[in-house]
Each structure stands twice: as structure tokens, then as C-alpha cells.
Amino acid sequence: MADPVAAALSRLNQTVEELGALAETYASSEAWPQAIATGVAENSHNIIREAGGIPPLVALLAGGAESVAAEDAAGALFNVAATSANKEAIREAGGIPPLVALLAGGVESGAAENAAAALWNMVIGCDVNSDAIREAGAIPQLVALLAGGVESKTAENAAGALLGLSRNDGAHAAIREAGAIPPLVAMLAGGAESKTAENAAGVLCNMASGNTATCDAIREAGAIPQLVALLAVGTESGAAENAVGALANLAIDCDVNRDAIREAGGIPSLVALLAGGAASGVAETAADTLKEMEHFDAVLSAVASAHADTAAFEDLHAALVNAATARLEAAEAGTDAERRARRESFGLGALPPPEEFNCPLTLEQMRDPVVASDGNSYERAAIERVLRGDGLSPLTRQPLERTLFPNRALKRRIEEYEERDLQIAAMVVAATGERGEASGSAEPAPKRSRTRRSSQVT
């Protein structure tokens, strides 16, 4: 006697009516939907749809979470939902509500595992399905399945479905209100090799975009150290990609989150990802995050320690150059102020400096000399005022370029001149003090009282 399952599979190309009849004939048989669910027909996705196989599979879902046929039908729909046309056909056949109903089977249910996987596939790249799945009440059910934890395939599939749903901003509030954030954060502990952790990081990444309450909840659930830990595996990891995206979103306009990322060791980890280069999306996101962090002193230190090259990341590189320049100028300004105070204390402030030290605009000694395109040196603030005005050289009356170059050689000569004056003044003061001590070191001699000789009357 011919195997009815083999006969059914061989006739998948037949008409809708014939396949519907077969579905009724074999509705109680595990083998037909199981064959599709386990990949026997994995190359026949379109054939199944074109032969009208999707409505019979959807009909089998009605058996509920305890039905093996329903479990296998859900698995079959997971495989079939690999193409856009099939996703649409499953929705139009009414497949979404019964798939959502199977989620109630719980973490240990094979039907729930397969249904979550089918919903995950159906939501990818299809906003219409995303809306339909959310409206069918899937989010609380999927969140409940996260309780299975990192090792649960059902939880992995549920997190994957939530990842797809979270690409739609309209789902964020429902996911948060269903209590998803704590179990998602717990899943991050699975590490970079865990698909569950990767999915969880992806959901958190999507949810952290643009909602302060959600960002606060993610931080308060302890996500930031876990996300930072996922960065360690490098730019080729999907988990690291999702984690760096989550950190980037958390850092936007939130000093509390920026501080938390820094305190969790995020800056060196983000700097390490820059090694991926500008062609790496992960490295590019890491660079954006470092710029968003605004902890530029810490970033500069981490870049120096790692010998990292930031030139490929223009925005970050420019921000770091500006920060380094500001740091140098602040240090120099502090040194200049201290030197001026010391000169004043020695009475050197009134001494005229060499002519080359004076700005031709202010006629005062320069503190921040720069070279303009006319080849002359000016005090930076003074020549910048000219550039904001007519832009003509004060000396040649030719148009000036806007680029100014620090005249470090002249600044060094000014500093050396002032330091030499200070040393000479200090030596003079010291020598004067020594002479004073030498001349006044002995105790003054006691005054001798003159005694008048008494006259004697003889």
C-alpha cells in the first residue's frame, strides 16, 4: 500500500481543492506538516503557496498547543515564511491569530517554540505583519516566554520575534509595559556566542531610540555593564553590533547614561572596536558613540593607550583634535598666567619686550601668536576679528585666507625670554638677600656708658 504521506508530498503541485482535501484526510497525521517543518520541502516554499498549501497548514493550528499536528504546522509555517509572498499569504489565510494562541503553551511547549519562530520570520521586513501580530496580542505572550532564559530555544525565538516587532516605534511602549526589559537584560549574560543574547541586545537597541523613560528603565535594570561586556568579541559579532547600537542610543542626550557607560569601562571597549575601520558598521557606530559620550579626556587617554587610529572617523577625529587643542591651550594659559604673576612680583611687568614679540595690531606682547596667510604673526584673537570683518591683511591689504597656523616657535621664544628674565630677577633678589644677611649677621655691640670722673674736694 502506498505511503499516504509520500503521496501527499508528491502532490503539492496540485490544485487548491486537491490539497485542501488532502489536508482534511491527513489532518490527524503528524507526518505531512512535520515533513515541511523539518525541511523536507524547504526548497518548495513557493510551490507550497502556489499549490494552496498555506490555508490547510493554518487550519491545523486550531488543534492547539497540545496537538502534535499544530506544533508541526507551526514549524512548517516557520519554514514557509521565508519569502515575502508567503508571509503575506499566511497573514491573509488568517495564520497570525492561531499562531499567537499557540504561544500560551508556555516555555516547555514545542508548539509555542515553533509559533514564536514563525512569528519571528513573518515580522522580518513586513510592517503590515508587525502591526497584525501586535494587534493580535502577541507582545505579552512573547514577553512571558522570555522567562525560559538564555538556554531556552523558545525564549530565543520569542526574543527574535520581539526584535522584529521593536523595529516599529509603536511597539516600544507595549513591550516595556509588558515587563520585557528585566528578562531581556538577564539574557545578555548569555554572552556574545548566544543568539538569545544577540536578539535581546537588538531589542534593547531598538527600544532605546528616542524614549527617555525606556532608556532610564534599561539603565536601571543593569543593562549597561552587560552591553559593554558584549563588545569584547569585536566587530564581526552580531551581539557586539547590537550592543554598540544600544549603547549609542542610550548615550544620546543623557549624561547619566554617558557616565554609566564610562564607569562600566565602555570607553576602552568602544575604542578597541575602531580597529574595524571605516568600512565596519560596528566601528562606525562605536565612533559615533564615543563622540556622543563627550568624555573626550577619557577617550583621548584610551586612544593613546590603544594606539588607535581615529583618522578614518572624521567627526570623532575632529572632536578629539579640538579637545586636545583645548587641553593644550588651557595648560599653556595656566603657565602663562603663572609666569605673568611672577614677573609682576619681581617688577618686570613694565619692561618692554623685544619688538618681534608684539602684535602689529594690538602693539602688545602676544600670548597666542599665529601666522596668517600674509606670512605675518598676530595675536590670535586680534587677527580673528579682522577675518570676521573685511578679511584684509592689516599690513599688505591683501585678502587673507581663513586658516591660521600656531606660531609655536615664536611662542617658545617669548616663553624662554620671560623665563630667562625671571631667572635673572630671582638671582638678583637672592643675591641681595645674601648681602643683607652678611652685613647684619653680628649682634650689635653694647653701648658703652660714659662715666664721668667725680671731682674730689681735697
Secondary structure as UniProt FT lines:
FT   HELIX           4..10
FT   TURN            11..13
FT   HELIX           16..25
FT   TURN            26..28
FT   HELIX           31..37
FT   TURN            38..43
FT   HELIX           45..50
FT   TURN            51..52
FT   HELIX           54..60
FT   HELIX           61..63
FT   TURN            65..66
FT   HELIX           68..80
FT   TURN            81..82
FT   HELIX           84..92
FT   TURN            93..94
FT   HELIX           96..102
FT   HELIX           103..105
FT   TURN            107..108
FT   HELIX           110..123
FT   TURN            124..125
FT   HELIX           127..135
FT   TURN            136..137
FT   HELIX           138..145
FT   HELIX           146..148
FT   TURN            150..151
FT   HELIX           153..165
FT   TURN            166..167
FT   HELIX           169..171
FT   HELIX           172..177
FT   TURN            178..179
FT   HELIX           181..187
FT   HELIX           188..190
FT   TURN            192..193
FT   HELIX           195..207
FT   HELIX           212..220
FT   TURN            221..222
FT   HELIX           223..230
FT   HELIX           231..233
FT   TURN            235..236
FT   HELIX           238..251
FT   TURN            252..253
FT   HELIX           255..263
FT   TURN            264..265
FT   HELIX           266..273
FT   HELIX           274..276
FT   TURN            278..279
FT   HELIX           281..293
FT   HELIX           296..306
FT   TURN            311..312
FT   HELIX           314..345
FT   TURN            346..347
FT   TURN            349..350
FT   HELIX           355..357
FT   TURN            360..362
FT   STRAND          369..371
FT   TURN            373..374
FT   STRAND          377..379
FT   HELIX           380..388
FT   TURN            389..390
FT   TURN            394..396
FT   STRAND          405..406
FT   HELIX           408..439
//
